[in-house]
Amino acid sequence: MKITNAASGTNVHEIADSIYRISTPVTIVPGGFSFNQYLVLDDEPLLFHTGPRKLFPLIHDAVQHLIPADRLRFIALSHFEADECGSLNEWLVAAPHSVPLCSKVAAMVSVNDVADKPARAMGDGETLILGKHSVKWLDTPHLPHGWETGYLMEMETGTMFCGDLFTQGGNGAAALTESDILEPSEAFRIPLDYFSHSTNTKALIEKLACENPTTLACMHGSAWAGSGANLLRALGERLMK
């Protein structure tokens, strides 16, 4: 792990081949919290999530520790929310050849209006080749919230960029863990009740599990290595109670 800003604690860590977690601990939640972004280094680099707009300088600096930020080609988001895409337009300026990457619904209802460039809108199951890596878009409306929600599955490494699923409190000090994250994430979810309780939640969880991820790149807390299918199905059982 490399600390890129000593004052904020922003750090970068390779969690899979050429996939880096950028994490900034914050104190906005009692007990601590973290905002994570993931950078896929390739011929056409991709950043998944921008972080809140006010964190842009820290995250930009962290990216610069890995590649010149203006090399980015895709600024991806799971759903339309400040920590997913708050600095989207700042990134489109910093990386002038980049475009937003999101679901077709997100492009239609928000991104193409708010962003200064049209989005690369992806359909369910569509694959985008970045070089040696390729990413597959998976529509998951209202899981956990937002009609436009979806996730990216990186096919080469088995890494699923799983958004707000498995959100953990704390400062996310362990960049990648094999320890249990279901119980910590459930302890965070249940009091806040931020899931939509959609009627097709179990089917959507199974859709994700069938991708058989081996790394879950969580947006808050530690990324996780192991049988992602088993962990996703365990989450599905909890959500149906």
N, C-alpha and C positions, 0 to 999 in steps of 0.2 A: 504494500500500500504506500502511495506517495501523497504526502500532504502538499496541496498546492496553495493554500492560504492559511497561515498559522493562526491568524486572528479568528477566522470563521470556522476553522477545522475542515474546510472543504478538502476532499481527498479523491484520488482515483485508484482503481484496482482492477486488474484483468480477471474477469470471472469465467471466461471461456476464450477460446482462440480468437484473438483480435476483437473481443467484445469487452468494453470497459465500463465499469460502474463509476459514476461521478456522484458523490454524496456530500450533502451539507447538513450538519446537525443544527437544529433550531430549538428555541425554548417556548414556542407559542402554545405548546400543549404541556400540561403538568406531567412531569416524568420524562420530558424530552420527546423529540420527533425528528424525522429526517426526510429530506427531499432528494430523490435519486433520479438521475438521468442515465441513459445507456448509449454509448457511442460504439457503432460498428465501423471498424477501420477496414476499408476496402477501396476498390477503384472508384466507387461512388459512395462515399461515407454517409452514414445515416445517424442522426441523433434522435433517440426516442424520448420524448418529453423535453420541454424547455426549462421547467421550473418556473416559479413565480417571477414576474417581471423584475421585481426589486433584487432578485438574486442573479440577474443576467451578468453583471461584471464578474462575479465569482465563477460562474459556470463557463463563461467565455474563456476566462483565464485557465480553467482546468482543461478545457478542450485544447487550448493553445499549447499545453504541456505535452499533448499527444500528436497533434497535427496542426498545421495552419488552419485556423477556423474557417477561412474563406474557401477551403476545399470541400466543405459540406455540400451535399447535393439534395438531401432529404431531411426535413424537420418533421418528425412523425408525432402524432398524438393519438391517445386512446379515445378520449372524449373531450368535450369542450369545457374546460375548467381552468382556473388561473394557474394551478401548479402543473397542468398538462401543457399549456400553450400560452402562458401569460406574456412571455417575451418573444412570441412568434415573429412579430414584425421586426424586432431588433435583430433576430437571427437572419431574417431575409436580407437585411442590410449588410450584416457582417459577412454573410456568405452569399454574394450576389448571384451565384449560379444555382442556388438551392430553391426548392419549392416545398410547400406544406404537403404532408402525406397523411391521409385520413380516410375514413369510410365515405362512401357516396352520400350517406345521410348527413354526416358532419359537414361535408363540402356544401351540400344544398342548404342546410338550415343555419349555418354559422360561418364556416371558414372562408368561403368565397366572398362573403360580405366584409368580414373583419380583416382578413389578411390582405396584404398589399400585392400578392400574387395569387393567381388561381391555383387551387390545390390539385395534386395528383390524387384523384379519388379512386380508391380501390374497392372492387367488388368482393363479396364473400368467396374465399378460396383462391383469389387471384394471387399470383406469385410475381415478385419483382426481383430481378437478378442485379446484385450490387457488384459482382466480380466473382470471387470464390464463395461468397456468401449469397444466399437468396432468402427472401422473407415472404411469408404467406400471410395474407390478411384473413382474419377470422371475425366475422360479425357476431357480436354478443349483445344485442339490444337490451338495455336495462340491467346488465350484469356488470358491476353492481348497481349502476345508475346511469341514466342518460340513454335516450333512444339511439344515439349515434355511436355508442360504445363498440369498440372492437379491439383486438389484440394482434400482435405480430408474432409469428413463429419463425425463428431462424432455423433453416433446414439443415445446414451443415453441422452445427454444433448441438442442435436439440434445445436451443434456448428459447423459452417463451417469455416475451415481454408482456407481463400479465397485469399491468396497471395497478388498480387498487385492490385486487384480490390479495389476500394474505398481508394486508397492511399491519405493521407492527409498531407499537410505541417504542420509545427509547431512542437513543442517538444512532442506532444502526452501526455500532462500532465494528462488528464482524461483517466484512464485505460479503463473504460467502460462507454459508454454514450448512452442515448436514444435520444439525440438531433440529428438534421439533419447532416449527413456526406456526403450526395450526393453533395450538392452545394460546400462544401470545396474541395471535391475530384475532382469535375469537374473543379474547378478553378485551381487546380494543374495539371490536365491532359491536358486540352486544349492547353495551351501554349507549352507544351513539346511534345505533340502528340506521346506518346510512345505506343499507342495501334496499333495493326497490321491492323485493318480495314478488317478483314476477312469476306468473303461472308456469312459464317454461324454463325456470332456472335449472332444474335437474337436467333437462335435455341439453341446455347450453353448456353446463359443466361437463357432461359426457362428450359433447362435441370437442371441447378442449382436451379432455383426457385422452381421446382417441389419437391425438397428435403425439402422444408419448414423450413429452418433454423430459429432459434430464436436468435442466437448469431452469428455475423460475426466477426471472429478473423482476423482483418486487420494486414498486415505486417508493415504498416507505418501509424502512427496516432492512434487514439482511436479505440478499439473494440466497437461494436455496438450491442444493444439489442432491439429487436422488431420484426416486420414481415419482415424477410429477403426476403421472396418471393416478397413482394410488392416493397422493395427497389431494389432488383435485376432487376425486370421488369422495374422500373423507369430508372435505368441505361441503360438497353437495348434500351429504347426509345431514350435516349440521344445519344447513340452510332450510331443509325440508321439515325440521322439527317445529 
